[in-house]
Amino acid sequence: MNMTNLTEVQNEDNREFLIGDVVVMVDEDDYDNLFEVAGRSEKLIHLKGIDSLFYGRLSFQIRHASVAELNAHRRMSDAEQAIGEVP
């Protein structure tokens, strides 16, 4: 029997997206908007944009939005994220 606690398990690919999650595109050349996960198919994550249109992306093309991005209502660059983390 495996006696490892769930909190001790390290998930290398923590890319589980649930319906309702707010995500942003990873590529800075892609949209800067926030998107809501609306569903998924075998390979694509279905996203609803602020324009009420639906988009499809692979899981490696998106990530969960940070708190700073949620407050800013947009994806932030790496530099903006770093500045926002300085106390």
PDB file as gemmi writes it, atoms N, CA and C in Angstrom:
CRYST1    1.000    1.000    1.000  90.00  90.00  90.00 P 1                      
ATOM      1  N   MET A   1       0.835  -1.186   0.000  1.00  0.00           N  
ATOM      2  CA  MET A   1       0.000   0.000   0.000  1.00  0.00           C  
ATOM      3  C   MET A   1       0.878   1.247   0.000  1.00  0.00           C  
ATOM      4  N   ASN A   2       0.553   2.208  -0.844  1.00  0.00           N  
ATOM      5  CA  ASN A   2       1.298   3.463  -0.923  1.00  0.00           C  
ATOM      6  C   ASN A   2       0.868   4.371   0.223  1.00  0.00           C  
ATOM      7  N   MET A   3       1.819   4.785   1.051  1.00  0.00           N  
ATOM      8  CA  MET A   3       1.496   5.592   2.227  1.00  0.00           C  
ATOM      9  C   MET A   3       1.792   7.078   2.011  1.00  0.00           C  
ATOM     10  N   THR A   4       1.947   7.521   0.783  1.00  0.00           N  
ATOM     11  CA  THR A   4       2.222   8.924   0.489  1.00  0.00           C  
ATOM     12  C   THR A   4       0.945   9.739   0.626  1.00  0.00           C  
ATOM     13  N   ASN A   5       1.037  10.838   1.357  1.00  0.00           N  
ATOM     14  CA  ASN A   5      -0.104  11.750   1.459  1.00  0.00           C  
ATOM     15  C   ASN A   5      -0.288  12.484   0.143  1.00  0.00           C  
ATOM     16  N   LEU A   6      -1.523  12.859  -0.161  1.00  0.00           N  
ATOM     17  CA  LEU A   6      -1.783  13.595  -1.399  1.00  0.00           C  
ATOM     18  C   LEU A   6      -1.019  14.902  -1.445  1.00  0.00           C  
ATOM     19  N   THR A   7      -0.809  15.544  -0.285  1.00  0.00           N  
ATOM     20  CA  THR A   7      -0.082  16.812  -0.267  1.00  0.00           C  
ATOM     21  C   THR A   7       1.389  16.632  -0.585  1.00  0.00           C  
ATOM     22  N   GLU A   8       1.891  15.400  -0.475  1.00  0.00           N  
ATOM     23  CA  GLU A   8       3.292  15.132  -0.772  1.00  0.00           C  
ATOM     24  C   GLU A   8       3.528  14.781  -2.237  1.00  0.00           C  
ATOM     25  N   VAL A   9       2.473  14.519  -2.974  1.00  0.00           N  
ATOM     26  CA  VAL A   9       2.596  14.124  -4.373  1.00  0.00           C  
ATOM     27  C   VAL A   9       2.878  15.361  -5.216  1.00  0.00           C  
ATOM     28  N   GLN A  10       3.946  15.309  -5.979  1.00  0.00           N  
ATOM     29  CA  GLN A  10       4.304  16.404  -6.875  1.00  0.00           C  
ATOM     30  C   GLN A  10       3.832  16.064  -8.276  1.00  0.00           C  
ATOM     31  N   ASN A  11       2.957  16.878  -8.820  1.00  0.00           N  
ATOM     32  CA  ASN A  11       2.439  16.656 -10.163  1.00  0.00           C  
ATOM     33  C   ASN A  11       3.283  17.468 -11.134  1.00  0.00           C  
ATOM     34  N   GLU A  12       4.078  16.789 -11.949  1.00  0.00           N  
ATOM     35  CA  GLU A  12       4.962  17.460 -12.897  1.00  0.00           C  
ATOM     36  C   GLU A  12       4.179  18.272 -13.925  1.00  0.00           C  
ATOM     37  N   ASP A  13       3.032  17.774 -14.366  1.00  0.00           N  
ATOM     38  CA  ASP A  13       2.252  18.446 -15.400  1.00  0.00           C  
ATOM     39  C   ASP A  13       0.921  18.884 -14.800  1.00  0.00           C  
ATOM     40  N   ASN A  14       0.963  19.957 -14.019  1.00  0.00           N  
ATOM     41  CA  ASN A  14      -0.234  20.438 -13.330  1.00  0.00           C  
ATOM     42  C   ASN A  14      -1.031  21.332 -14.268  1.00  0.00           C  
ATOM     43  N   ARG A  15      -1.599  20.742 -15.294  1.00  0.00           N  
ATOM     44  CA  ARG A  15      -2.323  21.509 -16.302  1.00  0.00           C  
ATOM     45  C   ARG A  15      -3.781  21.077 -16.371  1.00  0.00           C  
ATOM     46  N   GLU A  16      -4.355  20.763 -15.263  1.00  0.00           N  
ATOM     47  CA  GLU A  16      -5.761  20.386 -15.278  1.00  0.00           C  
ATOM     48  C   GLU A  16      -6.602  21.652 -15.254  1.00  0.00           C  
ATOM     49  N   PHE A  17      -7.387  21.827 -16.278  1.00  0.00           N  
ATOM     50  CA  PHE A  17      -8.245  22.998 -16.394  1.00  0.00           C  
ATOM     51  C   PHE A  17      -9.687  22.557 -16.225  1.00  0.00           C  
ATOM     52  N   LEU A  18     -10.380  23.204 -15.313  1.00  0.00           N  
ATOM     53  CA  LEU A  18     -11.765  22.875 -15.032  1.00  0.00           C  
ATOM     54  C   LEU A  18     -12.675  23.942 -15.612  1.00  0.00           C  
ATOM     55  N   ILE A  19     -13.898  23.564 -15.929  1.00  0.00           N  
ATOM     56  CA  ILE A  19     -14.869  24.529 -16.443  1.00  0.00           C  
ATOM     57  C   ILE A  19     -15.031  25.649 -15.423  1.00  0.00           C  
ATOM     58  N   GLY A  20     -14.940  26.881 -15.909  1.00  0.00           N  
ATOM     59  CA  GLY A  20     -15.039  28.050 -15.045  1.00  0.00           C  
ATOM     60  C   GLY A  20     -13.700  28.650 -14.671  1.00  0.00           C  
ATOM     61  N   ASP A  21     -12.593  27.905 -14.856  1.00  0.00           N  
ATOM     62  CA  ASP A  21     -11.271  28.461 -14.575  1.00  0.00           C  
ATOM     63  C   ASP A  21     -11.004  29.645 -15.495  1.00  0.00           C  
ATOM     64  N   VAL A  22     -10.284  30.631 -14.989  1.00  0.00           N  
ATOM     65  CA  VAL A  22      -9.895  31.781 -15.799  1.00  0.00           C  
ATOM     66  C   VAL A  22      -8.445  31.571 -16.210  1.00  0.00           C  
ATOM     67  N   VAL A  23      -8.197  31.681 -17.509  1.00  0.00           N  
ATOM     68  CA  VAL A  23      -6.876  31.402 -18.061  1.00  0.00           C  
ATOM     69  C   VAL A  23      -6.433  32.529 -18.992  1.00  0.00           C  
ATOM     70  N   VAL A  24      -5.142  32.512 -19.304  1.00  0.00           N  
ATOM     71  CA  VAL A  24      -4.567  33.426 -20.293  1.00  0.00           C  
ATOM     72  C   VAL A  24      -3.734  32.603 -21.261  1.00  0.00           C  
ATOM     73  N   MET A  25      -3.455  33.187 -22.413  1.00  0.00           N  
ATOM     74  CA  MET A  25      -2.601  32.538 -23.403  1.00  0.00           C  
ATOM     75  C   MET A  25      -1.142  32.667 -22.961  1.00  0.00           C  
ATOM     76  N   VAL A  26      -0.357  31.634 -23.154  1.00  0.00           N  
ATOM     77  CA  VAL A  26       1.048  31.647 -22.772  1.00  0.00           C  
ATOM     78  C   VAL A  26       1.860  32.545 -23.700  1.00  0.00           C  
ATOM     79  N   ASP A  27       1.619  32.464 -24.989  1.00  0.00           N  
ATOM     80  CA  ASP A  27       2.389  33.208 -25.987  1.00  0.00           C  
ATOM     81  C   ASP A  27       2.033  34.689 -25.930  1.00  0.00           C  
ATOM     82  N   GLU A  28       3.031  35.537 -25.718  1.00  0.00           N  
ATOM     83  CA  GLU A  28       2.777  36.975 -25.613  1.00  0.00           C  
ATOM     84  C   GLU A  28       2.340  37.592 -26.938  1.00  0.00           C  
ATOM     85  N   ASP A  29       2.473  36.858 -28.046  1.00  0.00           N  
ATOM     86  CA  ASP A  29       1.981  37.343 -29.336  1.00  0.00           C  
ATOM     87  C   ASP A  29       0.513  36.987 -29.554  1.00  0.00           C  
ATOM     88  N   ASP A  30      -0.061  36.248 -28.631  1.00  0.00           N  
ATOM     89  CA  ASP A  30      -1.468  35.845 -28.711  1.00  0.00           C  
ATOM     90  C   ASP A  30      -2.316  36.879 -27.961  1.00  0.00           C  
ATOM     91  N   TYR A  31      -3.584  36.610 -27.802  1.00  0.00           N  
ATOM     92  CA  TYR A  31      -4.503  37.535 -27.140  1.00  0.00           C  
ATOM     93  C   TYR A  31      -4.055  37.868 -25.715  1.00  0.00           C  
ATOM     94  N   ASP A  32      -4.299  39.120 -25.284  1.00  0.00           N  
ATOM     95  CA  ASP A  32      -3.990  39.551 -23.919  1.00  0.00           C  
ATOM     96  C   ASP A  32      -5.188  39.419 -22.985  1.00  0.00           C  
ATOM     97  N   ASN A  33      -6.331  39.003 -23.509  1.00  0.00           N  
ATOM     98  CA  ASN A  33      -7.558  38.934 -22.716  1.00  0.00           C  
ATOM     99  C   ASN A  33      -7.542  37.756 -21.752  1.00  0.00           C  
ATOM    100  N   LEU A  34      -8.438  37.827 -20.779  1.00  0.00           N  
ATOM    101  CA  LEU A  34      -8.715  36.680 -19.926  1.00  0.00           C  
ATOM    102  C   LEU A  34      -9.766  35.823 -20.616  1.00  0.00           C  
ATOM    103  N   PHE A  35      -9.690  34.522 -20.424  1.00  0.00           N  
ATOM    104  CA  PHE A  35     -10.643  33.587 -21.009  1.00  0.00           C  
ATOM    105  C   PHE A  35     -11.169  32.667 -19.916  1.00  0.00           C  
ATOM    106  N   GLU A  36     -12.392  32.218 -20.093  1.00  0.00           N  
ATOM    107  CA  GLU A  36     -12.990  31.268 -19.160  1.00  0.00           C  
ATOM    108  C   GLU A  36     -13.064  29.906 -19.831  1.00  0.00           C  
ATOM    109  N   VAL A  37     -12.638  28.874 -19.120  1.00  0.00           N  
ATOM    110  CA  VAL A  37     -12.726  27.518 -19.654  1.00  0.00           C  
ATOM    111  C   VAL A  37     -14.200  27.131 -19.725  1.00  0.00           C  
ATOM    112  N   ALA A  38     -14.645  26.792 -20.937  1.00  0.00           N  
ATOM    113  CA  ALA A  38     -16.056  26.469 -21.166  1.00  0.00           C  
ATOM    114  C   ALA A  38     -16.280  24.975 -21.366  1.00  0.00           C  
ATOM    115  N   GLY A  39     -15.212  24.238 -21.622  1.00  0.00           N  
ATOM    116  CA  GLY A  39     -15.339  22.801 -21.841  1.00  0.00           C  
ATOM    117  C   GLY A  39     -14.062  22.266 -22.445  1.00  0.00           C  
ATOM    118  N   ARG A  40     -14.108  21.013 -22.848  1.00  0.00           N  
ATOM    119  CA  ARG A  40     -12.931  20.425 -23.483  1.00  0.00           C  
ATOM    120  C   ARG A  40     -13.353  19.263 -24.358  1.00  0.00           C  
ATOM    121  N   SER A  41     -12.530  19.020 -25.356  1.00  0.00           N  
ATOM    122  CA  SER A  41     -12.709  17.841 -26.196  1.00  0.00           C  
ATOM    123  C   SER A  41     -11.491  16.962 -25.969  1.00  0.00           C  
ATOM    124  N   GLU A  42     -11.278  16.010 -26.847  1.00  0.00           N  
ATOM    125  CA  GLU A  42     -10.167  15.083 -26.639  1.00  0.00           C  
ATOM    126  C   GLU A  42      -8.827  15.808 -26.506  1.00  0.00           C  
ATOM    127  N   LYS A  43      -8.584  16.805 -27.351  1.00  0.00           N  
ATOM    128  CA  LYS A  43      -7.292  17.498 -27.324  1.00  0.00           C  
ATOM    129  C   LYS A  43      -7.394  18.978 -26.981  1.00  0.00           C  
ATOM    130  N   LEU A  44      -8.523  19.602 -27.278  1.00  0.00           N  
ATOM    131  CA  LEU A  44      -8.638  21.055 -27.117  1.00  0.00           C  
ATOM    132  C   LEU A  44      -9.346  21.451 -25.834  1.00  0.00           C  
ATOM    133  N   ILE A  45      -8.891  22.578 -25.283  1.00  0.00           N  
ATOM    134  CA  ILE A  45      -9.602  23.232 -24.191  1.00  0.00           C  
ATOM    135  C   ILE A  45     -10.447  24.312 -24.858  1.00  0.00           C  
ATOM    136  N   HIS A  46     -11.736  24.331 -24.592  1.00  0.00           N  
ATOM    137  CA  HIS A  46     -12.640  25.310 -25.191  1.00  0.00           C  
ATOM    138  C   HIS A  46     -12.738  26.513 -24.267  1.00  0.00           C  
ATOM    139  N   LEU A  47     -12.477  27.693 -24.815  1.00  0.00           N  
ATOM    140  CA  LEU A  47     -12.430  28.922 -24.035  1.00  0.00           C  
ATOM    141  C   LEU A  47     -13.479  29.901 -24.521  1.00  0.00           C  
ATOM    142  N   LYS A  48     -14.062  30.631 -23.589  1.00  0.00           N  
ATOM    143  CA  LYS A  48     -15.000  31.699 -23.932  1.00  0.00           C  
ATOM    144  C   LYS A  48     -14.296  33.016 -23.651  1.00  0.00           C  
ATOM    145  N   GLY A  49     -14.241  33.882 -24.674  1.00  0.00           N  
ATOM    146  CA  GLY A  49     -13.583  35.170 -24.536  1.00  0.00           C  
ATOM    147  C   GLY A  49     -14.538  36.260 -24.093  1.00  0.00           C  
ATOM    148  N   ILE A  50     -13.991  37.450 -23.847  1.00  0.00           N  
ATOM    149  CA  ILE A  50     -14.818  38.577 -23.415  1.00  0.00           C  
ATOM    150  C   ILE A  50     -15.776  39.017 -24.512  1.00  0.00           C  
ATOM    151  N   ASP A  51     -15.466  38.636 -25.748  1.00  0.00           N  
ATOM    152  CA  ASP A  51     -16.325  38.974 -26.881  1.00  0.00           C  
ATOM    153  C   ASP A  51     -17.423  37.927 -27.082  1.00  0.00           C  
ATOM    154  N   SER A  52     -17.548  36.999 -26.151  1.00  0.00           N  
ATOM    155  CA  SER A  52     -18.525  35.903 -26.180  1.00  0.00           C  
ATOM    156  C   SER A  52     -18.282  34.918 -27.321  1.00  0.00           C  
ATOM    157  N   LEU A  53     -17.150  35.028 -27.995  1.00  0.00           N  
ATOM    158  CA  LEU A  53     -16.772  34.035 -28.997  1.00  0.00           C  
ATOM    159  C   LEU A  53     -16.046  32.896 -28.302  1.00  0.00           C  
ATOM    160  N   PHE A  54     -16.005  31.753 -28.957  1.00  0.00           N  
ATOM    161  CA  PHE A  54     -15.344  30.594 -28.381  1.00  0.00           C  
ATOM    162  C   PHE A  54     -14.054  30.308 -29.136  1.00  0.00           C  
ATOM    163  N   TYR A  55     -13.031  29.908 -28.403  1.00  0.00           N  
ATOM    164  CA  TYR A  55     -11.706  29.638 -28.938  1.00  0.00           C  
ATOM    165  C   TYR A  55     -11.289  28.252 -28.475  1.00  0.00           C  
ATOM    166  N   GLY A  56     -10.407  27.617 -29.214  1.00  0.00           N  
ATOM    167  CA  GLY A  56      -9.874  26.321 -28.819  1.00  0.00           C  
ATOM    168  C   GLY A  56      -8.365  26.398 -28.719  1.00  0.00           C  
ATOM    169  N   ARG A  57      -7.814  25.887 -27.641  1.00  0.00           N  
ATOM    170  CA  ARG A  57      -6.368  25.872 -27.458  1.00  0.00           C  
ATOM    171  C   ARG A  57      -5.954  24.535 -26.847  1.00  0.00           C  
ATOM    172  N   LEU A  58      -4.720  24.145 -27.118  1.00  0.00           N  
ATOM    173  CA  LEU A  58      -4.135  22.981 -26.470  1.00  0.00           C  
ATOM    174  C   LEU A  58      -3.699  23.387 -25.065  1.00  0.00           C  
ATOM    175  N   SER A  59      -3.599  22.424 -24.164  1.00  0.00           N  
ATOM    176  CA  SER A  59      -3.324  22.758 -22.765  1.00  0.00           C  
ATOM    177  C   SER A  59      -1.991  23.476 -22.572  1.00  0.00           C  
ATOM    178  N   PHE A  60      -0.978  23.213 -23.416  1.00  0.00           N  
ATOM    179  CA  PHE A  60       0.304  23.888 -23.238  1.00  0.00           C  
ATOM    180  C   PHE A  60       0.273  25.335 -23.740  1.00  0.00           C  
ATOM    181  N   GLN A  61      -0.783  25.742 -24.406  1.00  0.00           N  
ATOM    182  CA  GLN A  61      -0.893  27.104 -24.927  1.00  0.00           C  
ATOM    183  C   GLN A  61      -1.559  28.064 -23.942  1.00  0.00           C  
ATOM    184  N   ILE A  62      -2.052  27.539 -22.824  1.00  0.00           N  
ATOM    185  CA  ILE A  62      -2.725  28.385 -21.841  1.00  0.00           C  
ATOM    186  C   ILE A  62      -2.185  28.081 -20.449  1.00  0.00           C  
ATOM    187  N   ARG A  63      -2.435  29.005 -19.529  1.00  0.00           N  
ATOM    188  CA  ARG A  63      -2.103  28.791 -18.118  1.00  0.00           C  
ATOM    189  C   ARG A  63      -3.150  29.504 -17.284  1.00  0.00           C  
ATOM    190  N   HIS A  64      -3.233  29.146 -16.028  1.00  0.00           N  
ATOM    191  CA  HIS A  64      -4.176  29.819 -15.143  1.00  0.00           C  
ATOM    192  C   HIS A  64      -3.752  31.276 -14.957  1.00  0.00           C  
ATOM    193  N   ALA A  65      -4.717  32.168 -14.913  1.00  0.00           N  
ATOM    194  CA  ALA A  65      -4.442  33.589 -14.691  1.00  0.00           C  
ATOM    195  C   ALA A  65      -3.999  33.794 -13.244  1.00  0.00           C  
ATOM    196  N   SER A  66      -3.025  34.688 -13.056  1.00  0.00           N  
ATOM    197  CA  SER A  66      -2.566  35.023 -11.706  1.00  0.00           C  
ATOM    198  C   SER A  66      -3.550  35.991 -11.059  1.00  0.00           C  
ATOM    199  N   VAL A  67      -3.401  36.202  -9.767  1.00  0.00           N  
ATOM    200  CA  VAL A  67      -4.258  37.155  -9.056  1.00  0.00           C  
ATOM    201  C   VAL A  67      -4.075  38.552  -9.635  1.00  0.00           C  
ATOM    202  N   ALA A  68      -2.826  38.925  -9.942  1.00  0.00           N  
ATOM    203  CA  ALA A  68      -2.563  40.246 -10.530  1.00  0.00           C  
ATOM    204  C   ALA A  68      -3.275  40.393 -11.868  1.00  0.00           C  
ATOM    205  N   GLU A  69      -3.285  39.345 -12.673  1.00  0.00           N  
ATOM    206  CA  GLU A  69      -3.967  39.386 -13.969  1.00  0.00           C  
ATOM    207  C   GLU A  69      -5.479  39.466 -13.792  1.00  0.00           C  
ATOM    208  N   LEU A  70      -6.003  38.756 -12.817  1.00  0.00           N  
ATOM    209  CA  LEU A  70      -7.438  38.850 -12.542  1.00  0.00           C  
ATOM    210  C   LEU A  70      -7.816  40.279 -12.162  1.00  0.00           C  
ATOM    211  N   ASN A  71      -6.984  40.914 -11.343  1.00  0.00           N  
ATOM    212  CA  ASN A  71      -7.252  42.297 -10.935  1.00  0.00           C  
ATOM    213  C   ASN A  71      -7.103  43.277 -12.092  1.00  0.00           C  
ATOM    214  N   ALA A  72      -6.160  42.999 -13.001  1.00  0.00           N  
ATOM    215  CA  ALA A  72      -5.912  43.884 -14.143  1.00  0.00           C  
ATOM    216  C   ALA A  72      -6.860  43.598 -15.310  1.00  0.00           C  
ATOM    217  N   HIS A  73      -7.579  42.490 -15.253  1.00  0.00           N  
ATOM    218  CA  HIS A  73      -8.510  42.075 -16.315  1.00  0.00           C  
ATOM    219  C   HIS A  73      -7.806  41.842 -17.648  1.00  0.00           C  
ATOM    220  N   ARG A  74      -6.540  41.370 -17.592  1.00  0.00           N  
ATOM    221  CA  ARG A  74      -5.783  41.084 -18.815  1.00  0.00           C  
ATOM    222  C   ARG A  74      -4.551  40.259 -18.463  1.00  0.00           C  
ATOM    223  N   ARG A  75      -3.937  39.660 -19.493  1.00  0.00           N  
ATOM    224  CA  ARG A  75      -2.670  38.965 -19.288  1.00  0.00           C  
ATOM    225  C   ARG A  75      -1.577  40.007 -19.078  1.00  0.00           C  
ATOM    226  N   MET A  76      -0.679  39.738 -18.165  1.00  0.00           N  
ATOM    227  CA  MET A  76       0.438  40.637 -17.899  1.00  0.00           C  
ATOM    228  C   MET A  76       1.725  39.995 -18.411  1.00  0.00           C  
ATOM    229  N   SER A  77       2.657  40.833 -18.850  1.00  0.00           N  
ATOM    230  CA  SER A  77       3.947  40.322 -19.321  1.00  0.00           C  
ATOM    231  C   SER A  77       4.743  39.784 -18.132  1.00  0.00           C  
ATOM    232  N   ASP A  78       5.801  39.039 -18.425  1.00  0.00           N  
ATOM    233  CA  ASP A  78       6.656  38.519 -17.360  1.00  0.00           C  
ATOM    234  C   ASP A  78       7.237  39.661 -16.531  1.00  0.00           C  
ATOM    235  N   ALA A  79       7.623  40.755 -17.194  1.00  0.00           N  
ATOM    236  CA  ALA A  79       8.183  41.906 -16.480  1.00  0.00           C  
ATOM    237  C   ALA A  79       7.145  42.524 -15.546  1.00  0.00           C  
ATOM    238  N   GLU A  80       5.919  42.675 -16.025  1.00  0.00           N  
ATOM    239  CA  GLU A  80       4.849  43.224 -15.182  1.00  0.00           C  
ATOM    240  C   GLU A  80       4.567  42.307 -13.997  1.00  0.00           C  
ATOM    241  N   GLN A  81       4.595  41.009 -14.241  1.00  0.00           N  
ATOM    242  CA  GLN A  81       4.371  40.053 -13.156  1.00  0.00           C  
ATOM    243  C   GLN A  81       5.478  40.175 -12.110  1.00  0.00           C  
ATOM    244  N   ALA A  82       6.729  40.311 -12.566  1.00  0.00           N  
ATOM    245  CA  ALA A  82       7.855  40.422 -11.636  1.00  0.00           C  
ATOM    246  C   ALA A  82       7.757  41.694 -10.802  1.00  0.00           C  
ATOM    247  N   ILE A  83       7.391  42.796 -11.425  1.00  0.00           N  
ATOM    248  CA  ILE A  83       7.246  44.060 -10.695  1.00  0.00           C  
ATOM    249  C   ILE A  83       6.131  43.942  -9.667  1.00  0.00           C  
ATOM    250  N   GLY A  84       5.059  43.279 -10.043  1.00  0.00           N  
ATOM    251  CA  GLY A  84       3.923  43.123  -9.142  1.00  0.00           C  
ATOM    252  C   GLY A  84       4.221  42.258  -7.934  1.00  0.00           C  
ATOM    253  N   GLU A  85       5.253  41.407  -8.019  1.00  0.00           N  
ATOM    254  CA  GLU A  85       5.590  40.516  -6.917  1.00  0.00           C  
ATOM    255  C   GLU A  85       6.558  41.139  -5.935  1.00  0.00           C  
ATOM    256  N   VAL A  86       7.108  42.299  -6.257  1.00  0.00           N  
ATOM    257  CA  VAL A  86       8.047  42.961  -5.351  1.00  0.00           C  
ATOM    258  C   VAL A  86       7.259  43.637  -4.238  1.00  0.00           C  
ATOM    259  N   PRO A  87       7.574  43.320  -2.964  1.00  0.00           N  
ATOM    260  CA  PRO A  87       6.814  43.944  -1.864  1.00  0.00           C  
ATOM    261  C   PRO A  87       7.128  45.418  -1.691  1.00  0.00           C  
TER     262      PRO A  87                                                      
END                                                                             
